[in-house]
Amino acid sequence: MKKSVTKKSNNTDQTYDLKKFESYLNELEKLVERMEQGDQTLEQSLEDFERGVALTKICEQTLAHAEQRVEQLVKKHGDLKLEPFSPEE
């Protein structure tokens, strides 16, 4: 089953595809690595930068949407408490 959620905003559909999030993130990491190597032409670097900006925006929107979903679930069940996440060291 595909996990995606469609959000309507200003008469446009924005699909937050949770399965594609990781592939977008991986693509972004590869773009950064390629750009850091410095072997590209200016044109290639600009194209990668433009794609990276687009991927960053998609990932940020997907994370914000996921956070909203979590907050809705917490409110729905009432007895749960939101706490800031701090990774274990």
PyMOL Python script that loads the backbone (N, CA, C, O; Angstrom):
from pymol import cmd

cmd.read_pdbstr("""\
ATOM      1  N   MET A   1       0.840  -1.173   0.000  1.00  0.00           N
ATOM      2  CA  MET A   1       0.000   0.000   0.000  1.00  0.00           C
ATOM      3  C   MET A   1       0.889   1.242   0.000  1.00  0.00           C
ATOM      4  O   MET A   1       1.813   1.349   0.806  1.00  0.00           O
ATOM      5  N   LYS A   2       0.614   2.161  -0.888  1.00  0.00           N
ATOM      6  CA  LYS A   2       1.396   3.393  -0.988  1.00  0.00           C
ATOM      7  C   LYS A   2       0.956   4.352   0.101  1.00  0.00           C
ATOM      8  O   LYS A   2      -0.234   4.614   0.275  1.00  0.00           O
ATOM      9  N   LYS A   3       1.932   4.874   0.831  1.00  0.00           N
ATOM     10  CA  LYS A   3       1.636   5.832   1.889  1.00  0.00           C
ATOM     11  C   LYS A   3       1.834   7.227   1.346  1.00  0.00           C
ATOM     12  O   LYS A   3       2.953   7.739   1.323  1.00  0.00           O
ATOM     13  N   SER A   4       0.755   7.842   0.910  1.00  0.00           N
ATOM     14  CA  SER A   4       0.845   9.228   0.479  1.00  0.00           C
ATOM     15  C   SER A   4      -0.410   9.939   0.923  1.00  0.00           C
ATOM     16  O   SER A   4      -1.474   9.334   1.052  1.00  0.00           O
ATOM     17  N   VAL A   5      -0.276  11.204   1.151  1.00  0.00           N
ATOM     18  CA  VAL A   5      -1.371  12.015   1.616  1.00  0.00           C
ATOM     19  C   VAL A   5      -1.461  13.223   0.704  1.00  0.00           C
ATOM     20  O   VAL A   5      -0.446  13.839   0.381  1.00  0.00           O
ATOM     21  N   THR A   6      -2.671  13.564   0.288  1.00  0.00           N
ATOM     22  CA  THR A   6      -2.834  14.720  -0.564  1.00  0.00           C
ATOM     23  C   THR A   6      -3.428  15.851   0.255  1.00  0.00           C
ATOM     24  O   THR A   6      -4.411  15.667   0.973  1.00  0.00           O
ATOM     25  N   LYS A   7      -2.829  17.002   0.140  1.00  0.00           N
ATOM     26  CA  LYS A   7      -3.286  18.183   0.854  1.00  0.00           C
ATOM     27  C   LYS A   7      -3.704  19.211  -0.176  1.00  0.00           C
ATOM     28  O   LYS A   7      -2.927  19.541  -1.071  1.00  0.00           O
ATOM     29  N   LYS A   8      -4.919  19.721  -0.064  1.00  0.00           N
ATOM     30  CA  LYS A   8      -5.372  20.749  -0.992  1.00  0.00           C
ATOM     31  C   LYS A   8      -5.083  22.112  -0.402  1.00  0.00           C
ATOM     32  O   LYS A   8      -5.387  22.390   0.758  1.00  0.00           O
ATOM     33  N   SER A   9      -4.490  22.950  -1.226  1.00  0.00           N
ATOM     34  CA  SER A   9      -4.137  24.288  -0.799  1.00  0.00           C
ATOM     35  C   SER A   9      -4.204  25.214  -1.994  1.00  0.00           C
ATOM     36  O   SER A   9      -3.534  24.974  -2.999  1.00  0.00           O
ATOM     37  N   ASN A  10      -5.000  26.273  -1.906  1.00  0.00           N
ATOM     38  CA  ASN A  10      -5.119  27.238  -2.996  1.00  0.00           C
ATOM     39  C   ASN A  10      -5.454  26.548  -4.319  1.00  0.00           C
ATOM     40  O   ASN A  10      -4.878  26.879  -5.355  1.00  0.00           O
ATOM     41  N   ASN A  11      -6.377  25.598  -4.285  1.00  0.00           N
ATOM     42  CA  ASN A  11      -6.817  24.875  -5.473  1.00  0.00           C
ATOM     43  C   ASN A  11      -5.712  24.075  -6.164  1.00  0.00           C
ATOM     44  O   ASN A  11      -5.857  23.733  -7.338  1.00  0.00           O
ATOM     45  N   THR A  12      -4.642  23.777  -5.488  1.00  0.00           N
ATOM     46  CA  THR A  12      -3.605  22.923  -6.054  1.00  0.00           C
ATOM     47  C   THR A  12      -3.422  21.733  -5.142  1.00  0.00           C
ATOM     48  O   THR A  12      -3.610  21.826  -3.929  1.00  0.00           O
ATOM     49  N   ASP A  13      -3.054  20.615  -5.738  1.00  0.00           N
ATOM     50  CA  ASP A  13      -2.806  19.402  -4.954  1.00  0.00           C
ATOM     51  C   ASP A  13      -1.320  19.263  -4.706  1.00  0.00           C
ATOM     52  O   ASP A  13      -0.516  19.354  -5.634  1.00  0.00           O
ATOM     53  N   GLN A  14      -0.953  19.042  -3.448  1.00  0.00           N
ATOM     54  CA  GLN A  14       0.423  18.761  -3.079  1.00  0.00           C
ATOM     55  C   GLN A  14       0.418  17.373  -2.465  1.00  0.00           C
ATOM     56  O   GLN A  14      -0.260  17.138  -1.464  1.00  0.00           O
ATOM     57  N   THR A  15       1.160  16.463  -3.049  1.00  0.00           N
ATOM     58  CA  THR A  15       1.207  15.107  -2.529  1.00  0.00           C
ATOM     59  C   THR A  15       2.485  14.918  -1.740  1.00  0.00           C
ATOM     60  O   THR A  15       3.584  15.165  -2.236  1.00  0.00           O
ATOM     61  N   TYR A  16       2.323  14.480  -0.511  1.00  0.00           N
ATOM     62  CA  TYR A  16       3.457  14.193   0.353  1.00  0.00           C
ATOM     63  C   TYR A  16       3.644  12.687   0.337  1.00  0.00           C
ATOM     64  O   TYR A  16       2.953  11.963   1.053  1.00  0.00           O
ATOM     65  N   ASP A  17       4.567  12.219  -0.470  1.00  0.00           N
ATOM     66  CA  ASP A  17       4.798  10.799  -0.629  1.00  0.00           C
ATOM     67  C   ASP A  17       5.881  10.360   0.350  1.00  0.00           C
ATOM     68  O   ASP A  17       7.067  10.623   0.149  1.00  0.00           O
ATOM     69  N   LEU A  18       5.452   9.692   1.404  1.00  0.00           N
ATOM     70  CA  LEU A  18       6.373   9.297   2.468  1.00  0.00           C
ATOM     71  C   LEU A  18       7.384   8.261   1.998  1.00  0.00           C
ATOM     72  O   LEU A  18       8.498   8.216   2.520  1.00  0.00           O
ATOM     73  N   LYS A  19       7.025   7.430   1.028  1.00  0.00           N
ATOM     74  CA  LYS A  19       7.965   6.439   0.527  1.00  0.00           C
ATOM     75  C   LYS A  19       9.070   7.093  -0.282  1.00  0.00           C
ATOM     76  O   LYS A  19      10.201   6.608  -0.280  1.00  0.00           O
ATOM     77  N   LYS A  20       8.770   8.171  -0.966  1.00  0.00           N
ATOM     78  CA  LYS A  20       9.773   8.849  -1.788  1.00  0.00           C
ATOM     79  C   LYS A  20      10.683   9.747  -0.961  1.00  0.00           C
ATOM     80  O   LYS A  20      11.732  10.165  -1.451  1.00  0.00           O
ATOM     81  N   PHE A  21      10.316  10.052   0.266  1.00  0.00           N
ATOM     82  CA  PHE A  21      11.110  10.959   1.099  1.00  0.00           C
ATOM     83  C   PHE A  21      12.562  10.497   1.189  1.00  0.00           C
ATOM     84  O   PHE A  21      13.484  11.285   0.980  1.00  0.00           O
ATOM     85  N   GLU A  22      12.758   9.229   1.498  1.00  0.00           N
ATOM     86  CA  GLU A  22      14.127   8.718   1.643  1.00  0.00           C
ATOM     87  C   GLU A  22      14.893   8.772   0.327  1.00  0.00           C
ATOM     88  O   GLU A  22      16.089   9.062   0.324  1.00  0.00           O
ATOM     89  N   SER A  23      14.223   8.499  -0.788  1.00  0.00           N
ATOM     90  CA  SER A  23      14.922   8.567  -2.068  1.00  0.00           C
ATOM     91  C   SER A  23      15.284  10.012  -2.401  1.00  0.00           C
ATOM     92  O   SER A  23      16.346  10.269  -2.969  1.00  0.00           O
ATOM     93  N   TYR A  24      14.405  10.959  -2.049  1.00  0.00           N
ATOM     94  CA  TYR A  24      14.728  12.374  -2.252  1.00  0.00           C
ATOM     95  C   TYR A  24      15.920  12.773  -1.392  1.00  0.00           C
ATOM     96  O   TYR A  24      16.808  13.492  -1.851  1.00  0.00           O
ATOM     97  N   LEU A  25      15.939  12.314  -0.163  1.00  0.00           N
ATOM     98  CA  LEU A  25      17.036  12.628   0.745  1.00  0.00           C
ATOM     99  C   LEU A  25      18.356  12.028   0.241  1.00  0.00           C
ATOM    100  O   LEU A  25      19.402  12.676   0.296  1.00  0.00           O
ATOM    101  N   ASN A  26      18.294  10.794  -0.246  1.00  0.00           N
ATOM    102  CA  ASN A  26      19.491  10.155  -0.805  1.00  0.00           C
ATOM    103  C   ASN A  26      19.991  10.910  -2.032  1.00  0.00           C
ATOM    104  O   ASN A  26      21.195  11.106  -2.198  1.00  0.00           O
ATOM    105  N   GLU A  27      19.067  11.332  -2.888  1.00  0.00           N
ATOM    106  CA  GLU A  27      19.460  12.096  -4.070  1.00  0.00           C
ATOM    107  C   GLU A  27      20.123  13.409  -3.666  1.00  0.00           C
ATOM    108  O   GLU A  27      21.113  13.827  -4.267  1.00  0.00           O
ATOM    109  N   LEU A  28      19.573  14.047  -2.653  1.00  0.00           N
ATOM    110  CA  LEU A  28      20.141  15.304  -2.165  1.00  0.00           C
ATOM    111  C   LEU A  28      21.560  15.094  -1.644  1.00  0.00           C
ATOM    112  O   LEU A  28      22.450  15.900  -1.915  1.00  0.00           O
ATOM    113  N   GLU A  29      21.769  14.017  -0.900  1.00  0.00           N
ATOM    114  CA  GLU A  29      23.112  13.709  -0.386  1.00  0.00           C
ATOM    115  C   GLU A  29      24.107  13.480  -1.525  1.00  0.00           C
ATOM    116  O   GLU A  29      25.253  13.924  -1.451  1.00  0.00           O
ATOM    117  N   LYS A  30      23.665  12.783  -2.581  1.00  0.00           N
ATOM    118  CA  LYS A  30      24.542  12.539  -3.729  1.00  0.00           C
ATOM    119  C   LYS A  30      24.880  13.838  -4.454  1.00  0.00           C
ATOM    120  O   LYS A  30      26.012  14.031  -4.898  1.00  0.00           O
ATOM    121  N   LEU A  31      23.892  14.730  -4.572  1.00  0.00           N
ATOM    122  CA  LEU A  31      24.146  16.028  -5.196  1.00  0.00           C
ATOM    123  C   LEU A  31      25.209  16.809  -4.425  1.00  0.00           C
ATOM    124  O   LEU A  31      26.120  17.393  -5.012  1.00  0.00           O
ATOM    125  N   VAL A  32      25.075  16.808  -3.109  1.00  0.00           N
ATOM    126  CA  VAL A  32      26.029  17.531  -2.264  1.00  0.00           C
ATOM    127  C   VAL A  32      27.429  16.940  -2.424  1.00  0.00           C
ATOM    128  O   VAL A  32      28.404  17.677  -2.573  1.00  0.00           O
ATOM    129  N   GLU A  33      27.529  15.607  -2.392  1.00  0.00           N
ATOM    130  CA  GLU A  33      28.832  14.953  -2.563  1.00  0.00           C
ATOM    131  C   GLU A  33      29.458  15.321  -3.907  1.00  0.00           C
ATOM    132  O   GLU A  33      30.646  15.634  -3.984  1.00  0.00           O
ATOM    133  N   ARG A  34      28.641  15.279  -4.965  1.00  0.00           N
ATOM    134  CA  ARG A  34      29.148  15.584  -6.297  1.00  0.00           C
ATOM    135  C   ARG A  34      29.633  17.030  -6.383  1.00  0.00           C
ATOM    136  O   ARG A  34      30.670  17.312  -6.984  1.00  0.00           O
ATOM    137  N   MET A  35      28.878  17.933  -5.782  1.00  0.00           N
ATOM    138  CA  MET A  35      29.263  19.344  -5.822  1.00  0.00           C
ATOM    139  C   MET A  35      30.511  19.606  -4.988  1.00  0.00           C
ATOM    140  O   MET A  35      31.340  20.439  -5.356  1.00  0.00           O
ATOM    141  N   GLU A  36      30.650  18.898  -3.864  1.00  0.00           N
ATOM    142  CA  GLU A  36      31.820  19.077  -3.003  1.00  0.00           C
ATOM    143  C   GLU A  36      33.110  18.597  -3.672  1.00  0.00           C
ATOM    144  O   GLU A  36      34.194  19.075  -3.339  1.00  0.00           O
ATOM    145  N   GLN A  37      33.000  17.664  -4.603  1.00  0.00           N
ATOM    146  CA  GLN A  37      34.189  17.168  -5.299  1.00  0.00           C
ATOM    147  C   GLN A  37      34.801  18.250  -6.186  1.00  0.00           C
ATOM    148  O   GLN A  37      36.008  18.240  -6.425  1.00  0.00           O
ATOM    149  N   GLY A  38      33.988  19.175  -6.673  1.00  0.00           N
ATOM    150  CA  GLY A  38      34.494  20.280  -7.472  1.00  0.00           C
ATOM    151  C   GLY A  38      34.902  19.920  -8.885  1.00  0.00           C
ATOM    152  O   GLY A  38      35.617  20.689  -9.528  1.00  0.00           O
ATOM    153  N   ASP A  39      34.465  18.765  -9.394  1.00  0.00           N
ATOM    154  CA  ASP A  39      34.842  18.321 -10.739  1.00  0.00           C
ATOM    155  C   ASP A  39      33.874  18.796 -11.821  1.00  0.00           C
ATOM    156  O   ASP A  39      34.110  18.544 -13.003  1.00  0.00           O
ATOM    157  N   GLN A  40      32.804  19.468 -11.447  1.00  0.00           N
ATOM    158  CA  GLN A  40      31.758  19.825 -12.389  1.00  0.00           C
ATOM    159  C   GLN A  40      32.009  21.181 -13.047  1.00  0.00           C
ATOM    160  O   GLN A  40      32.760  22.023 -12.556  1.00  0.00           O
ATOM    161  N   THR A  41      31.349  21.338 -14.165  1.00  0.00           N
ATOM    162  CA  THR A  41      31.353  22.657 -14.791  1.00  0.00           C
ATOM    163  C   THR A  41      30.422  23.564 -13.998  1.00  0.00           C
ATOM    164  O   THR A  41      29.647  23.096 -13.164  1.00  0.00           O
ATOM    165  N   LEU A  42      30.504  24.839 -14.258  1.00  0.00           N
ATOM    166  CA  LEU A  42      29.617  25.781 -13.587  1.00  0.00           C
ATOM    167  C   LEU A  42      28.158  25.460 -13.901  1.00  0.00           C
ATOM    168  O   LEU A  42      27.301  25.516 -13.019  1.00  0.00           O
ATOM    169  N   GLU A  43      27.882  25.126 -15.151  1.00  0.00           N
ATOM    170  CA  GLU A  43      26.514  24.789 -15.566  1.00  0.00           C
ATOM    171  C   GLU A  43      25.998  23.570 -14.795  1.00  0.00           C
ATOM    172  O   GLU A  43      24.867  23.578 -14.310  1.00  0.00           O
ATOM    173  N   GLN A  44      26.822  22.522 -14.680  1.00  0.00           N
ATOM    174  CA  GLN A  44      26.420  21.326 -13.941  1.00  0.00           C
ATOM    175  C   GLN A  44      26.186  21.644 -12.466  1.00  0.00           C
ATOM    176  O   GLN A  44      25.236  21.152 -11.857  1.00  0.00           O
ATOM    177  N   SER A  45      27.056  22.465 -11.906  1.00  0.00           N
ATOM    178  CA  SER A  45      26.901  22.855 -10.499  1.00  0.00           C
ATOM    179  C   SER A  45      25.613  23.626 -10.275  1.00  0.00           C
ATOM    180  O   SER A  45      24.920  23.408  -9.281  1.00  0.00           O
ATOM    181  N   LEU A  46      25.288  24.525 -11.194  1.00  0.00           N
ATOM    182  CA  LEU A  46      24.042  25.300 -11.065  1.00  0.00           C
ATOM    183  C   LEU A  46      22.820  24.400 -11.191  1.00  0.00           C
ATOM    184  O   LEU A  46      21.839  24.579 -10.468  1.00  0.00           O
ATOM    185  N   GLU A  47      22.873  23.443 -12.096  1.00  0.00           N
ATOM    186  CA  GLU A  47      21.754  22.506 -12.246  1.00  0.00           C
ATOM    187  C   GLU A  47      21.588  21.666 -10.980  1.00  0.00           C
ATOM    188  O   GLU A  47      20.467  21.466 -10.511  1.00  0.00           O
ATOM    189  N   ASP A  48      22.693  21.177 -10.428  1.00  0.00           N
ATOM    190  CA  ASP A  48      22.632  20.391  -9.193  1.00  0.00           C
ATOM    191  C   ASP A  48      22.134  21.247  -8.025  1.00  0.00           C
ATOM    192  O   ASP A  48      21.354  20.782  -7.194  1.00  0.00           O
ATOM    193  N   PHE A  49      22.588  22.489  -7.971  1.00  0.00           N
ATOM    194  CA  PHE A  49      22.150  23.377  -6.903  1.00  0.00           C
ATOM    195  C   PHE A  49      20.645  23.621  -6.998  1.00  0.00           C
ATOM    196  O   PHE A  49      19.936  23.590  -5.992  1.00  0.00           O
ATOM    197  N   GLU A  50      20.170  23.864  -8.213  1.00  0.00           N
ATOM    198  CA  GLU A  50      18.731  24.096  -8.416  1.00  0.00           C
ATOM    199  C   GLU A  50      17.920  22.875  -8.009  1.00  0.00           C
ATOM    200  O   GLU A  50      16.891  23.012  -7.348  1.00  0.00           O
ATOM    201  N   ARG A  51      18.365  21.685  -8.392  1.00  0.00           N
ATOM    202  CA  ARG A  51      17.679  20.452  -8.010  1.00  0.00           C
ATOM    203  C   ARG A  51      17.736  20.266  -6.492  1.00  0.00           C
ATOM    204  O   ARG A  51      16.760  19.838  -5.876  1.00  0.00           O
ATOM    205  N   GLY A  52      18.872  20.587  -5.905  1.00  0.00           N
ATOM    206  CA  GLY A  52      19.021  20.466  -4.460  1.00  0.00           C
ATOM    207  C   GLY A  52      18.064  21.365  -3.697  1.00  0.00           C
ATOM    208  O   GLY A  52      17.498  20.961  -2.681  1.00  0.00           O
ATOM    209  N   VAL A  53      17.882  22.587  -4.188  1.00  0.00           N
ATOM    210  CA  VAL A  53      16.940  23.513  -3.551  1.00  0.00           C
ATOM    211  C   VAL A  53      15.517  22.943  -3.628  1.00  0.00           C
ATOM    212  O   VAL A  53      14.767  22.989  -2.654  1.00  0.00           O
ATOM    213  N   ALA A  54      15.161  22.407  -4.799  1.00  0.00           N
ATOM    214  CA  ALA A  54      13.827  21.822  -4.965  1.00  0.00           C
ATOM    215  C   ALA A  54      13.635  20.621  -4.041  1.00  0.00           C
ATOM    216  O   ALA A  54      12.589  20.484  -3.408  1.00  0.00           O
ATOM    217  N   LEU A  55      14.643  19.752  -3.964  1.00  0.00           N
ATOM    218  CA  LEU A  55      14.549  18.579  -3.090  1.00  0.00           C
ATOM    219  C   LEU A  55      14.457  18.979  -1.623  1.00  0.00           C
ATOM    220  O   LEU A  55      13.710  18.374  -0.855  1.00  0.00           O
ATOM    221  N   THR A  56      15.215  19.993  -1.239  1.00  0.00           N
ATOM    222  CA  THR A  56      15.168  20.480   0.143  1.00  0.00           C
ATOM    223  C   THR A  56      13.772  20.960   0.496  1.00  0.00           C
ATOM    224  O   THR A  56      13.261  20.668   1.577  1.00  0.00           O
ATOM    225  N   LYS A  57      13.165  21.689  -0.410  1.00  0.00           N
ATOM    226  CA  LYS A  57      11.812  22.199  -0.172  1.00  0.00           C
ATOM    227  C   LYS A  57      10.810  21.052  -0.027  1.00  0.00           C
ATOM    228  O   LYS A  57       9.969  21.065   0.872  1.00  0.00           O
ATOM    229  N   ILE A  58      10.907  20.064  -0.913  1.00  0.00           N
ATOM    230  CA  ILE A  58      10.009  18.908  -0.841  1.00  0.00           C
ATOM    231  C   ILE A  58      10.189  18.177   0.489  1.00  0.00           C
ATOM    232  O   ILE A  58       9.206  17.818   1.136  1.00  0.00           O
ATOM    233  N   CYS A  59      11.436  17.956   0.899  1.00  0.00           N
ATOM    234  CA  CYS A  59      11.707  17.244   2.151  1.00  0.00           C
ATOM    235  C   CYS A  59      11.201  18.031   3.357  1.00  0.00           C
ATOM    236  O   CYS A  59      10.616  17.454   4.273  1.00  0.00           O
ATOM    237  N   GLU A  60      11.422  19.338   3.360  1.00  0.00           N
ATOM    238  CA  GLU A  60      10.940  20.168   4.465  1.00  0.00           C
ATOM    239  C   GLU A  60       9.420  20.135   4.553  1.00  0.00           C
ATOM    240  O   GLU A  60       8.866  20.042   5.648  1.00  0.00           O
ATOM    241  N   GLN A  61       8.738  20.211   3.411  1.00  0.00           N
ATOM    242  CA  GLN A  61       7.279  20.162   3.405  1.00  0.00           C
ATOM    243  C   GLN A  61       6.767  18.812   3.885  1.00  0.00           C
ATOM    244  O   GLN A  61       5.784  18.740   4.622  1.00  0.00           O
ATOM    245  N   THR A  62       7.430  17.753   3.469  1.00  0.00           N
ATOM    246  CA  THR A  62       7.022  16.411   3.885  1.00  0.00           C
ATOM    247  C   THR A  62       7.199  16.237   5.393  1.00  0.00           C
ATOM    248  O   THR A  62       6.329  15.678   6.061  1.00  0.00           O
ATOM    249  N   LEU A  63       8.321  16.715   5.928  1.00  0.00           N
ATOM    250  CA  LEU A  63       8.544  16.622   7.375  1.00  0.00           C
ATOM    251  C   LEU A  63       7.537  17.460   8.154  1.00  0.00           C
ATOM    252  O   LEU A  63       7.044  17.024   9.194  1.00  0.00           O
ATOM    253  N   ALA A  64       7.230  18.648   7.666  1.00  0.00           N
ATOM    254  CA  ALA A  64       6.243  19.498   8.336  1.00  0.00           C
ATOM    255  C   ALA A  64       4.878  18.825   8.329  1.00  0.00           C
ATOM    256  O   ALA A  64       4.150  18.870   9.321  1.00  0.00           O
ATOM    257  N   HIS A  65       4.536  18.200   7.208  1.00  0.00           N
ATOM    258  CA  HIS A  65       3.250  17.507   7.122  1.00  0.00           C
ATOM    259  C   HIS A  65       3.210  16.317   8.077  1.00  0.00           C
ATOM    260  O   HIS A  65       2.197  16.081   8.736  1.00  0.00           O
ATOM    261  N   ALA A  66       4.307  15.571   8.153  1.00  0.00           N
ATOM    262  CA  ALA A  66       4.364  14.433   9.075  1.00  0.00           C
ATOM    263  C   ALA A  66       4.208  14.907  10.518  1.00  0.00           C
ATOM    264  O   ALA A  66       3.528  14.263  11.317  1.00  0.00           O
ATOM    265  N   GLU A  67       4.837  16.029  10.846  1.00  0.00           N
ATOM    266  CA  GLU A  67       4.720  16.578  12.196  1.00  0.00           C
ATOM    267  C   GLU A  67       3.266  16.968  12.505  1.00  0.00           C
ATOM    268  O   GLU A  67       2.781  16.748  13.615  1.00  0.00           O
ATOM    269  N   GLN A  68       2.589  17.539  11.529  1.00  0.00           N
ATOM    270  CA  GLN A  68       1.176  17.894  11.719  1.00  0.00           C
ATOM    271  C   GLN A  68       0.327  16.649  11.955  1.00  0.00           C
ATOM    272  O   GLN A  68      -0.578  16.654  12.790  1.00  0.00           O
ATOM    273  N   ARG A  69       0.623  15.591  11.218  1.00  0.00           N
ATOM    274  CA  ARG A  69      -0.120  14.344  11.402  1.00  0.00           C
ATOM    275  C   ARG A  69       0.086  13.786  12.800  1.00  0.00           C
ATOM    276  O   ARG A  69      -0.862  13.313  13.427  1.00  0.00           O
ATOM    277  N   VAL A  70       1.324  13.837  13.294  1.00  0.00           N
ATOM    278  CA  VAL A  70       1.615  13.349  14.641  1.00  0.00           C
ATOM    279  C   VAL A  70       0.845  14.178  15.671  1.00  0.00           C
ATOM    280  O   VAL A  70       0.245  13.629  16.595  1.00  0.00           O
ATOM    281  N   GLU A  71       0.868  15.490  15.507  1.00  0.00           N
ATOM    282  CA  GLU A  71       0.140  16.354  16.441  1.00  0.00           C
ATOM    283  C   GLU A  71      -1.356  16.059  16.432  1.00  0.00           C
ATOM    284  O   GLU A  71      -1.996  16.074  17.483  1.00  0.00           O
ATOM    285  N   GLN A  72      -1.919  15.791  15.257  1.00  0.00           N
ATOM    286  CA  GLN A  72      -3.336  15.455  15.177  1.00  0.00           C
ATOM    287  C   GLN A  72      -3.636  14.150  15.895  1.00  0.00           C
ATOM    288  O   GLN A  72      -4.650  14.035  16.583  1.00  0.00           O
ATOM    289  N   LEU A  73      -2.756  13.165  15.737  1.00  0.00           N
ATOM    290  CA  LEU A  73      -2.950  11.890  16.420  1.00  0.00           C
ATOM    291  C   LEU A  73      -2.865  12.063  17.934  1.00  0.00           C
ATOM    292  O   LEU A  73      -3.640  11.458  18.675  1.00  0.00           O
ATOM    293  N   VAL A  74      -1.938  12.876  18.386  1.00  0.00           N
ATOM    294  CA  VAL A  74      -1.793  13.120  19.818  1.00  0.00           C
ATOM    295  C   VAL A  74      -3.052  13.800  20.353  1.00  0.00           C
ATOM    296  O   VAL A  74      -3.561  13.418  21.407  1.00  0.00           O
ATOM    297  N   LYS A  75      -3.541  14.776  19.654  1.00  0.00           N
ATOM    298  CA  LYS A  75      -4.754  15.475  20.093  1.00  0.00           C
ATOM    299  C   LYS A  75      -5.954  14.531  20.099  1.00  0.00           C
ATOM    300  O   LYS A  75      -6.795  14.589  20.996  1.00  0.00           O
ATOM    301  N   LYS A  76      -6.024  13.669  19.098  1.00  0.00           N
ATOM    302  CA  LYS A  76      -7.146  12.734  18.975  1.00  0.00           C
ATOM    303  C   LYS A  76      -7.180  11.765  20.153  1.00  0.00           C
ATOM    304  O   LYS A  76      -8.252  11.425  20.653  1.00  0.00           O
ATOM    305  N   HIS A  77      -6.016  11.326  20.588  1.00  0.00           N
ATOM    306  CA  HIS A  77      -5.962  10.340  21.665  1.00  0.00           C
ATOM    307  C   HIS A  77      -5.821  10.978  23.041  1.00  0.00           C
ATOM    308  O   HIS A  77      -5.952  10.294  24.056  1.00  0.00           O
ATOM    309  N   GLY A  78      -5.561  12.249  23.084  1.00  0.00           N
ATOM    310  CA  GLY A  78      -5.611  13.026  24.302  1.00  0.00           C
ATOM    311  C   GLY A  78      -4.662  12.680  25.430  1.00  0.00           C
ATOM    312  O   GLY A  78      -4.177  13.588  26.105  1.00  0.00           O
ATOM    313  N   ASP A  79      -4.379  11.434  25.660  1.00  0.00           N
ATOM    314  CA  ASP A  79      -3.559  11.068  26.808  1.00  0.00           C
ATOM    315  C   ASP A  79      -2.063  11.039  26.485  1.00  0.00           C
ATOM    316  O   ASP A  79      -1.244  10.736  27.352  1.00  0.00           O
ATOM    317  N   LEU A  80      -1.721  11.345  25.273  1.00  0.00           N
ATOM    318  CA  LEU A  80      -0.314  11.371  24.880  1.00  0.00           C
ATOM    319  C   LEU A  80       0.242  12.770  25.065  1.00  0.00           C
ATOM    320  O   LEU A  80      -0.495  13.754  25.003  1.00  0.00           O
ATOM    321  N   LYS A  81       1.528  12.854  25.291  1.00  0.00           N
ATOM    322  CA  LYS A  81       2.178  14.138  25.526  1.00  0.00           C
ATOM    323  C   LYS A  81       3.319  14.323  24.530  1.00  0.00           C
ATOM    324  O   LYS A  81       4.157  13.437  24.362  1.00  0.00           O
ATOM    325  N   LEU A  82       3.344  15.482  23.870  1.00  0.00           N
ATOM    326  CA  LEU A  82       4.432  15.792  22.943  1.00  0.00           C
ATOM    327  C   LEU A  82       5.657  16.234  23.722  1.00  0.00           C
ATOM    328  O   LEU A  82       5.573  17.091  24.602  1.00  0.00           O
ATOM    329  N   GLU A  83       6.783  15.648  23.394  1.00  0.00           N
ATOM    330  CA  GLU A  83       8.051  16.039  24.011  1.00  0.00           C
ATOM    331  C   GLU A  83       9.073  16.221  22.904  1.00  0.00           C
ATOM    332  O   GLU A  83       9.013  15.527  21.889  1.00  0.00           O
ATOM    333  N   PRO A  84      10.009  17.142  23.082  1.00  0.00           N
ATOM    334  CA  PRO A  84      11.047  17.306  22.064  1.00  0.00           C
ATOM    335  C   PRO A  84      11.875  16.033  21.932  1.00  0.00           C
ATOM    336  O   PRO A  84      12.159  15.361  22.924  1.00  0.00           O
ATOM    337  N   PHE A  85      12.255  15.711  20.710  1.00  0.00           N
ATOM    338  CA  PHE A  85      13.066  14.548  20.461  1.00  0.00           C
ATOM    339  C   PHE A  85      14.522  14.870  20.703  1.00  0.00           C
ATOM    340  O   PHE A  85      15.035  15.878  20.217  1.00  0.00           O
ATOM    341  N   SER A  86      15.186  14.010  21.458  1.00  0.00           N
ATOM    342  CA  SER A  86      16.630  14.158  21.635  1.00  0.00           C
ATOM    343  C   SER A  86      17.243  12.777  21.447  1.00  0.00           C
ATOM    344  O   SER A  86      17.003  11.872  22.245  1.00  0.00           O
ATOM    345  N   PRO A  87      18.038  12.618  20.386  1.00  0.00           N
ATOM    346  CA  PRO A  87      18.623  11.302  20.098  1.00  0.00           C
ATOM    347  C   PRO A  87      19.537  10.833  21.212  1.00  0.00           C
ATOM    348  O   PRO A  87      20.189  11.628  21.890  1.00  0.00           O
ATOM    349  N   GLU A  88      19.568   9.535  21.379  1.00  0.00           N
ATOM    350  CA  GLU A  88      20.452   8.946  22.392  1.00  0.00           C
ATOM    351  C   GLU A  88      21.889   9.125  21.969  1.00  0.00           C
ATOM    352  O   GLU A  88      22.218   9.063  20.784  1.00  0.00           O
ATOM    353  N   GLU A  89      22.725   9.345  22.933  1.00  0.00           N
ATOM    354  CA  GLU A  89      24.153   9.503  22.632  1.00  0.00           C
ATOM    355  C   GLU A  89      24.878   8.201  22.734  1.00  0.00           C
ATOM    356  O   GLU A  89      26.088   8.148  22.514  1.00  0.00           O
TER     357      GLU A  89
END
""", "prot")
cmd.dss("prot")
cmd.show_as("cartoon", "prot")
cmd.util.cbc("prot")
cmd.orient("prot")
